[in-house]
Amino acid sequence: MKPSRFSKNKTEYVKWGKNIKEVRTAAKTARNPGAPAPGKADENETAVVDVYSNMAIITHTETEFLLDLIFLPPGQTKARVVKRVITDPVHTKRLCAALRENIEKYEARFGPIKI
């Protein structure tokens, strides 16, 4: 099923069937009028490759963070890296803040995540 996209009151929604899958709120920041809008990505869906990960290994150097997303099949002892993300410390800190904010929103809607 192909998702439908729509925007309402500076909020972007991606809808899969009857359920809304993703919600993004545009940041209110001053920017260069010629610059692309923040949070906008290539919408060519053929370029997107989904992967499932149930583990991660995070390492770093002075200038980079490496996030190895790993899949360990149930009942198996051997895991495999399904995607490696290499990014700078500033972006990593922003990603961490975004994850924290989204976890708070998730728990407010669905209840606490049990670890």
Buried (B, 14 or more C-beta within 10 A) or exposed (E): EEEEEEEEEEEBBEEEEEEEEEEEEBEEEEEEEEEEEEEEEEEEEEEEEEEEBEEEEEEEEEEEBBBBBBBEEEEEEEBEBBBEBEBEEEEBEEBEEEEEEEEEEEEEEEEEEEE
